[in-house]
Amino acid sequence: MAESSENKPLIARKSVNLKGGVLAPGDKSVSHRSLILGTLAVGETAITGLLEAEDVLNTAQAMRKLGSTVVRQGEGRWSVHGVGVGGFAEPSGVLDFGNSGTGVRLTMGAVATTPITTVFTGDASLRRRPMRRVLEPLALFGTVAETREGGLLPATLKGARHPVPIEHRLQVASAQVKSALLLAALNVPGRSTIIERAATRDHTERMLKAFGAAITVEPLGGGAAAISVTGEAELHPAPIDVPSDPSSAAFPLAAALIVPGSEILLQNVMLNPRRIGLIQTLLEMGANIEIQNRRDNGGDEIGDLLVRYSTLRGVEVPAERAPSMIDEYPILAVLASFAEGPTLMRGLEELRVKESDRLAAVAAGLAANGVRYTETADSLTVEGAGPDGVRGGGTVATHLDHRIAMSFLTMGLASREPVTVDDGAMIATSFPNFIELMRAIGADIGPLQP
């Protein structure tokens, strides 16, 4: 996001009877990939439902600087005239991705095997996030990168002039790193294989297949897989209809579960099996969630979620579920606060390297609002206080993290005292109409008046 010299604090107050239909914003993961793959195809890719938030708009601007024609044709309707694999133009300026780790890492992969020099940067939050995890494996193709000490942005990438195919076993369970390597492999002679040890988001694999790439996925057991791509690919345009983002839908969903008298219908939500860990966990906690109207959307399942106020119970969330819900742990921690009994969440080490140290930020937010917890290097246990047991009344430091802001504003809708977040400006990076949408179903959220 664009950095602001002035914070915009927000406050959420106890609410009742949230009602109505909700169409959450388009999926961020699919939106980024549709712009990048549209640029790597030859011809026009038509996109509907694109998330028009700062993160995605920064990726759109980066694709323009790399030579593609990206045009907004109406609300959520975009077209991309691509340059083809290996057809990137060397940008005359820096590519600024604001707050988006997905945008910057996937674009690094896309340009890594084209012989151009590209400079990447982002906002204060993104400049603190680790890039070695993607730059080091990209170097196997022959890419050369220069960064600040510690592998931090800004970074200058010199694309490989004579890239070589690779076989690489991922060291972290990261869809971003996996996707960057798959995109880099598209412009390499021969076949490259990426081995992941745990199942992560597979949007890139599904979309590459739709765009005509020669890609195979061989299951290796236990969630591991070998993904192989044949390079020197010629991608063709594929129409993309972006479904609602389950990570964004999680906030109105959570509000309906903890605000008494609530019943909402979340429409057109992505139900990809690698994205519904939160729903699975909430059902185990006793949440009243009905999945209706399941249907296929370009290889991904979507559906509508009827959500009603529920009495939740604490559960243990296994570590192997983390990749399918890594962005949803902050809001799960909030929900766990209102549950009966403890909720133990394992396998959270990846939260340490998100927009903020999300695990520490969540813990601090819980403490500020009177919720007891235990934090370790890779786990969080929240001691649930029951439906009316969360005190609230705290001010939460968001650390430029949109999900921390939205999670604790959701807490304030059901806690005894209002909850304030120190800054809500960064919410626009993923959910630009968050306050408007939440108010429309009856949530009491707004600016903190001086």
VEXVO-972984 format. One line per field, with one value per residue (C-alpha): residue number from 1; residue in one letter; z, x, y. Coordinates in nm, 3 decimals. Layout:
nr: (NUM	...)
rest: (A	...)
Z: (Z	...)
X: (X	...)
Y: (Y	...)
//
This chain:
nr: (1	2	3	4	5	6	7	8	9	10	11	12	13	14	15	16	17	18	19	20	21	22	23	24	25	26	27	28	29	30	31	32	33	34	35	36	37	38	39	40	41	42	43	44	45	46	47	48	49	50	51	52	53	54	55	56	57	58	59	60	61	62	63	64	65	66	67	68	69	70	71	72	73	74	75	76	77	78	79	80	81	82	83	84	85	86	87	88	89	90	91	92	93	94	95	96	97	98	99	100	101	102	103	104	105	106	107	108	109	110	111	112	113	114	115	116	117	118	119	120	121	122	123	124	125	126	127	128	129	130	131	132	133	134	135	136	137	138	139	140	141	142	143	144	145	146	147	148	149	150	151	152	153	154	155	156	157	158	159	160	161	162	163	164	165	166	167	168	169	170	171	172	173	174	175	176	177	178	179	180	181	182	183	184	185	186	187	188	189	190	191	192	193	194	195	196	197	198	199	200	201	202	203	204	205	206	207	208	209	210	211	212	213	214	215	216	217	218	219	220	221	222	223	224	225	226	227	228	229	230	231	232	233	234	235	236	237	238	239	240	241	242	243	244	245	246	247	248	249	250	251	252	253	254	255	256	257	258	259	260	261	262	263	264	265	266	267	268	269	270	271	272	273	274	275	276	277	278	279	280	281	282	283	284	285	286	287	288	289	290	291	292	293	294	295	296	297	298	299	300	301	302	303	304	305	306	307	308	309	310	311	312	313	314	315	316	317	318	319	320	321	322	323	324	325	326	327	328	329	330	331	332	333	334	335	336	337	338	339	340	341	342	343	344	345	346	347	348	349	350	351	352	353	354	355	356	357	358	359	360	361	362	363	364	365	366	367	368	369	370	371	372	373	374	375	376	377	378	379	380	381	382	383	384	385	386	387	388	389	390	391	392	393	394	395	396	397	398	399	400	401	402	403	404	405	406	407	408	409	410	411	412	413	414	415	416	417	418	419	420	421	422	423	424	425	426	427	428	429	430	431	432	433	434	435	436	437	438	439	440	441	442	443	444	445	446	447	448	449	450)
rest: (M	A	E	S	S	E	N	K	P	L	I	A	R	K	S	V	N	L	K	G	G	V	L	A	P	G	D	K	S	V	S	H	R	S	L	I	L	G	T	L	A	V	G	E	T	A	I	T	G	L	L	E	A	E	D	V	L	N	T	A	Q	A	M	R	K	L	G	S	T	V	V	R	Q	G	E	G	R	W	S	V	H	G	V	G	V	G	G	F	A	E	P	S	G	V	L	D	F	G	N	S	G	T	G	V	R	L	T	M	G	A	V	A	T	T	P	I	T	T	V	F	T	G	D	A	S	L	R	R	R	P	M	R	R	V	L	E	P	L	A	L	F	G	T	V	A	E	T	R	E	G	G	L	L	P	A	T	L	K	G	A	R	H	P	V	P	I	E	H	R	L	Q	V	A	S	A	Q	V	K	S	A	L	L	L	A	A	L	N	V	P	G	R	S	T	I	I	E	R	A	A	T	R	D	H	T	E	R	M	L	K	A	F	G	A	A	I	T	V	E	P	L	G	G	G	A	A	A	I	S	V	T	G	E	A	E	L	H	P	A	P	I	D	V	P	S	D	P	S	S	A	A	F	P	L	A	A	A	L	I	V	P	G	S	E	I	L	L	Q	N	V	M	L	N	P	R	R	I	G	L	I	Q	T	L	L	E	M	G	A	N	I	E	I	Q	N	R	R	D	N	G	G	D	E	I	G	D	L	L	V	R	Y	S	T	L	R	G	V	E	V	P	A	E	R	A	P	S	M	I	D	E	Y	P	I	L	A	V	L	A	S	F	A	E	G	P	T	L	M	R	G	L	E	E	L	R	V	K	E	S	D	R	L	A	A	V	A	A	G	L	A	A	N	G	V	R	Y	T	E	T	A	D	S	L	T	V	E	G	A	G	P	D	G	V	R	G	G	G	T	V	A	T	H	L	D	H	R	I	A	M	S	F	L	T	M	G	L	A	S	R	E	P	V	T	V	D	D	G	A	M	I	A	T	S	F	P	N	F	I	E	L	M	R	A	I	G	A	D	I	G	P	L	Q	P)
Z: (0.000	-0.032	0.292	0.492	0.729	0.928	1.086	1.050	1.371	1.363	1.637	1.650	1.902	2.024	1.758	1.722	1.447	1.150	0.846	0.468	0.163	0.132	-0.177	-0.049	-0.277	-0.550	-0.449	-0.416	-0.511	-0.832	-0.914	-0.900	-1.107	-1.370	-1.442	-1.452	-1.662	-1.890	-1.948	-2.021	-2.278	-2.637	-2.704	-2.484	-2.147	-2.018	-1.640	-1.441	-1.066	-1.027	-0.678	-0.722	-0.411	-0.380	-0.379	-0.708	-0.869	-0.799	-0.980	-1.273	-1.291	-1.279	-1.574	-1.771	-1.699	-1.824	-2.159	-2.144	-2.202	-1.894	-1.921	-1.674	-1.866	-1.579	-1.216	-1.176	-1.558	-1.698	-2.011	-2.047	-2.385	-2.313	-2.442	-2.429	-2.230	-2.256	-2.407	-2.115	-2.189	-1.947	-1.726	-1.723	-1.357	-1.031	-0.978	-0.651	-0.506	-0.201	0.064	-0.157	-0.094	-0.350	-0.623	-0.574	-0.535	-0.828	-1.054	-0.952	-1.075	-1.396	-1.498	-1.359	-1.683	-1.921	-1.984	-1.846	-1.532	-1.297	-0.968	-0.703	-0.394	-0.167	0.139	0.484	0.573	0.252	0.283	0.610	0.462	0.360	-0.011	0.013	0.024	-0.339	-0.469	-0.366	-0.560	-0.856	-0.870	-0.972	-1.310	-1.350	-1.213	-1.030	-0.751	-0.538	-0.222	0.102	0.380	0.493	0.152	0.191	-0.066	-0.268	-0.494	-0.842	-1.053	-1.362	-1.554	-1.674	-2.034	-2.076	-1.811	-1.725	-1.605	-1.238	-0.995	-0.656	-0.326	-0.148	0.196	0.312	0.258	0.050	-0.247	-0.335	-0.367	-0.553	-0.793	-0.857	-0.959	-1.183	-1.358	-1.404	-1.554	-1.836	-2.023	-1.972	-2.231	-2.100	-1.805	-1.449	-1.141	-0.812	-0.514	-0.227	0.101	0.209	0.008	-0.046	-0.257	-0.608	-0.803	-1.014	-1.122	-1.209	-1.398	-1.586	-1.716	-1.824	-2.010	-2.200	-2.012	-2.014	-1.640	-1.440	-1.068	-0.923	-0.565	-0.344	-0.036	0.283	0.095	-0.093	-0.472	-0.766	-1.007	-1.349	-1.619	-1.976	-2.066	-2.377	-2.332	-2.553	-2.337	-2.481	-2.317	-2.084	-1.950	-1.571	-1.345	-1.002	-0.712	-0.370	-0.155	0.138	0.334	0.301	0.348	0.682	0.849	0.790	0.847	1.186	1.280	1.211	1.432	1.740	1.712	1.865	1.633	1.314	0.986	0.664	0.322	0.178	-0.198	-0.462	-0.218	-0.342	-0.193	-0.327	-0.088	-0.015	0.094	0.331	0.641	0.838	0.744	0.838	1.174	1.248	1.174	1.429	1.676	1.631	1.388	1.211	0.850	0.562	0.224	-0.051	-0.430	-0.485	-0.845	-1.070	-1.177	-1.418	-1.230	-0.882	-0.670	-0.542	-0.332	-0.099	0.281	0.510	0.847	1.175	1.527	1.708	2.041	1.971	2.157	2.167	1.951	1.857	1.503	1.355	1.208	0.872	0.823	0.840	0.464	0.386	0.629	0.696	0.642	0.862	1.194	1.320	1.280	1.416	1.728	1.769	1.728	1.975	2.230	2.227	2.239	2.545	2.641	2.489	2.120	2.030	1.691	1.577	1.280	1.281	1.209	0.870	1.051	1.170	0.815	0.694	0.660	1.025	1.275	1.280	1.565	1.794	1.672	1.741	2.087	2.169	2.044	2.260	2.566	2.504	2.517	2.822	2.647	2.802	2.570	2.548	2.261	2.147	1.844	1.625	1.820	1.994	2.257	2.316	2.640	2.529	2.757	2.615	2.409	2.642	2.814	2.606	2.780	2.483	2.546	2.406	2.130	1.893	1.710	1.351	1.227	0.873	0.860	0.711	0.860	1.213	1.168	1.034	1.287	1.594	1.454	1.425	1.792	1.888	1.741	2.019	2.310	2.614	2.543	2.204	2.033	1.858	1.597	1.563	1.183	0.926	0.613	0.501	0.485	0.129	0.026	0.023	0.116	0.005	0.090	0.424	0.641	0.391	0.356	0.731	0.802	0.539	0.742	1.068	1.211	1.418	1.277	1.195	1.242	1.594	1.668	1.839)
X: (0.000	0.104	0.267	0.077	0.217	-0.107	-0.273	-0.646	-0.766	-1.094	-1.326	-1.575	-1.857	-2.087	-2.348	-2.652	-2.843	-2.607	-2.821	-2.801	-2.623	-2.250	-2.030	-1.674	-1.401	-1.244	-0.976	-0.640	-0.432	-0.628	-0.632	-0.252	-0.203	-0.460	-0.270	0.069	-0.041	-0.236	0.089	0.274	0.012	-0.010	-0.342	-0.616	-0.713	-1.052	-1.089	-1.411	-1.439	-1.080	-0.999	-0.952	-0.741	-0.402	-0.203	-0.354	-0.347	0.027	0.070	-0.134	0.094	0.403	0.272	0.224	0.584	0.695	0.526	0.171	-0.145	-0.367	-0.701	-0.988	-1.314	-1.560	-1.604	-1.401	-1.372	-1.019	-0.835	-0.468	-0.293	0.009	0.365	0.423	0.672	1.014	0.862	0.902	1.039	1.299	1.114	1.246	1.152	1.128	0.844	0.676	0.451	0.336	0.237	0.212	0.442	0.249	0.285	0.656	0.760	0.554	0.679	1.038	0.981	0.815	1.108	1.390	1.462	1.426	1.753	1.639	1.726	1.437	1.433	1.175	1.062	0.761	0.631	0.792	0.624	0.725	1.082	1.108	0.991	1.237	1.315	1.600	1.349	1.260	1.582	1.811	1.622	1.578	1.957	1.960	1.820	2.108	1.934	2.152	2.004	2.135	1.945	1.988	2.164	1.953	1.796	1.560	1.408	1.489	1.624	1.775	1.726	1.930	1.742	1.928	2.050	2.096	1.866	1.897	1.623	1.623	1.500	1.445	1.297	1.127	1.266	0.951	0.584	0.515	0.282	0.456	0.800	0.660	0.472	0.773	0.980	0.706	0.671	1.049	1.055	0.822	1.108	1.371	1.468	1.375	1.171	1.197	1.060	0.963	0.905	0.691	0.687	0.342	0.036	0.010	-0.226	-0.239	-0.389	-0.075	-0.080	-0.451	-0.421	-0.105	-0.291	-0.583	-0.338	-0.191	0.130	0.263	0.245	0.212	0.158	0.276	0.157	0.436	0.227	0.168	0.076	0.407	0.412	0.650	0.532	0.700	0.679	0.809	0.977	0.983	0.607	0.353	0.060	-0.279	-0.534	-0.791	-1.096	-1.082	-1.385	-1.241	-1.447	-1.478	-1.168	-1.220	-0.956	-1.163	-1.497	-1.357	-1.425	-1.802	-1.826	-1.656	-1.871	-2.189	-2.068	-2.003	-2.265	-2.596	-2.895	-2.687	-2.757	-2.575	-2.526	-2.175	-2.200	-1.968	-1.692	-1.396	-1.401	-1.069	-0.971	-0.640	-0.817	-1.091	-0.892	-1.071	-1.415	-1.310	-1.180	-1.491	-1.718	-1.516	-1.572	-1.948	-2.005	-2.340	-2.217	-2.418	-2.249	-2.506	-2.511	-2.173	-2.060	-1.754	-1.575	-1.289	-1.159	-1.216	-1.523	-1.724	-2.038	-2.249	-2.214	-2.514	-2.370	-2.561	-2.463	-2.309	-2.173	-1.817	-1.591	-1.213	-1.028	-0.675	-0.581	-0.317	0.003	-0.059	-0.366	-0.165	-0.091	-0.465	-0.549	-0.226	-0.391	-0.688	-0.512	-0.556	-0.934	-0.939	-0.760	-1.035	-1.306	-1.125	-1.149	-1.528	-1.521	-1.565	-1.227	-0.877	-0.791	-0.441	-0.300	0.024	0.258	0.243	0.609	0.513	0.314	0.644	0.727	0.395	0.307	0.406	0.520	0.156	0.191	0.337	0.085	-0.210	-0.077	-0.037	-0.389	-0.533	-0.348	-0.473	-0.830	-0.806	-0.777	-0.542	-0.306	0.020	0.261	0.558	0.784	0.534	0.210	-0.063	-0.309	-0.608	-0.804	-1.164	-1.377	-1.715	-1.972	-1.987	-1.653	-1.421	-1.358	-1.234	-1.156	-0.804	-0.618	-0.441	-0.117	-0.165	0.196	0.073	-0.105	-0.454	-0.552	-0.461	-0.678	-0.982	-0.953	-0.960	-1.231	-1.435	-1.360	-1.505	-1.843	-1.899	-1.672	-1.817	-1.621	-1.527	-1.200	-0.982	-0.710	-0.438	-0.461	-0.706	-0.566	-0.388	-0.716	-0.743	-0.459	-0.698	-1.055	-1.120	-1.492	-1.456	-1.618	-1.895	-1.976	-1.971	-2.192	-2.438	-2.506	-2.535	-2.182	-2.095	-1.751	-1.621	-1.351	-1.235	-1.352	-1.094)
Y: (0.000	0.359	0.465	0.725	0.984	0.981	0.679	0.626	0.459	0.265	0.143	-0.147	-0.165	-0.441	-0.522	-0.747	-0.928	-0.911	-0.992	-0.998	-1.128	-1.069	-1.079	-1.064	-0.924	-1.135	-1.383	-1.212	-1.516	-1.574	-1.200	-1.168	-1.483	-1.385	-1.062	-1.234	-1.532	-1.300	-1.113	-1.439	-1.544	-1.424	-1.251	-1.107	-1.255	-1.142	-1.124	-1.074	-1.028	-0.904	-0.779	-0.404	-0.356	-0.190	-0.514	-0.630	-0.285	-0.271	-0.602	-0.465	-0.162	-0.385	-0.589	-0.266	-0.165	-0.507	-0.447	-0.583	-0.381	-0.401	-0.221	-0.179	-0.210	-0.179	-0.282	-0.601	-0.641	-0.623	-0.728	-0.818	-0.823	-1.037	-1.033	-1.409	-1.615	-1.451	-1.137	-0.897	-0.551	-0.418	-0.168	0.188	0.236	0.049	-0.202	-0.102	-0.373	-0.180	-0.435	-0.744	-1.038	-1.243	-0.983	-0.925	-1.290	-1.420	-1.142	-1.215	-1.569	-1.458	-1.235	-1.452	-1.638	-1.343	-1.151	-0.816	-0.619	-0.543	-0.351	-0.446	-0.258	-0.215	-0.033	-0.035	-0.365	-0.544	-0.417	-0.611	-0.942	-1.217	-1.256	-1.507	-1.790	-1.715	-1.557	-1.843	-2.114	-1.876	-1.853	-2.222	-2.112	-1.866	-1.556	-1.303	-1.088	-0.802	-0.706	-0.520	-0.708	-1.003	-1.056	-0.761	-0.526	-0.326	-0.599	-0.590	-0.904	-0.982	-1.247	-1.554	-1.516	-1.892	-2.046	-2.414	-2.650	-2.742	-3.002	-2.841	-2.954	-2.663	-2.587	-2.404	-2.482	-2.171	-2.139	-1.813	-1.973	-2.275	-2.048	-1.826	-2.128	-2.266	-1.930	-1.907	-2.258	-2.152	-1.982	-2.254	-2.517	-2.860	-2.976	-2.845	-3.019	-2.858	-3.089	-2.964	-3.152	-3.031	-2.935	-2.559	-2.348	-2.492	-2.201	-2.163	-2.527	-2.516	-2.188	-2.288	-2.591	-2.371	-2.141	-2.436	-2.512	-2.868	-2.934	-3.254	-3.309	-3.641	-3.710	-3.845	-3.918	-3.726	-3.408	-3.400	-3.371	-3.335	-3.064	-3.064	-2.796	-2.809	-2.482	-2.264	-2.266	-2.094	-1.990	-1.903	-1.671	-1.824	-1.637	-1.595	-1.548	-1.466	-1.609	-1.446	-1.475	-1.715	-1.522	-1.203	-1.382	-1.504	-1.167	-1.134	-1.511	-1.476	-1.177	-1.374	-1.660	-1.442	-1.164	-1.285	-1.317	-1.312	-1.492	-1.401	-1.561	-1.541	-1.576	-1.721	-1.827	-2.031	-2.383	-2.510	-2.795	-2.620	-2.300	-2.421	-2.514	-2.242	-2.373	-2.726	-2.602	-2.396	-2.691	-2.890	-2.603	-2.635	-2.348	-2.338	-2.311	-2.456	-2.493	-2.443	-2.440	-2.607	-2.562	-2.573	-2.256	-2.318	-2.620	-2.477	-2.547	-2.251	-2.227	-2.013	-2.022	-1.972	-1.871	-1.836	-1.729	-2.025	-2.140	-2.247	-2.490	-2.500	-2.752	-2.852	-2.746	-2.979	-2.836	-3.002	-2.784	-2.462	-2.426	-2.433	-2.151	-1.962	-1.620	-1.707	-1.771	-1.411	-1.429	-1.784	-1.657	-1.398	-1.663	-1.888	-1.607	-1.646	-2.028	-2.249	-2.393	-2.368	-2.373	-2.490	-2.389	-2.556	-2.508	-2.127	-2.046	-1.898	-1.626	-1.481	-1.363	-1.222	-0.851	-0.832	-1.092	-1.195	-1.438	-1.173	-0.914	-1.147	-1.228	-0.859	-0.788	-1.065	-0.933	-0.580	-0.707	-0.929	-1.267	-1.523	-1.710	-1.901	-1.826	-2.036	-2.007	-2.193	-2.227	-2.030	-2.147	-1.920	-1.966	-1.918	-1.704	-1.803	-1.608	-1.305	-1.341	-1.123	-0.792	-0.589	-0.226	-0.238	-0.058	-0.296	-0.213	-0.333	-0.300	-0.214	-0.553	-0.554	-0.891	-0.784	-0.473	-0.659	-0.943	-0.722	-0.497	-0.818	-0.890	-0.551	-0.644	-0.902	-0.799	-0.622	-0.303	-0.153	-0.249	0.007	-0.052	0.209	0.224	0.093	0.255	-0.064	-0.259	-0.127	-0.360	-0.657	-0.550	-0.191	-0.197	-0.378	-0.110	-0.042	-0.413	-0.477	-0.176	-0.297	-0.614	-0.419	-0.401	-0.093	-0.004	0.339	0.602	0.678	1.029	1.254)
//
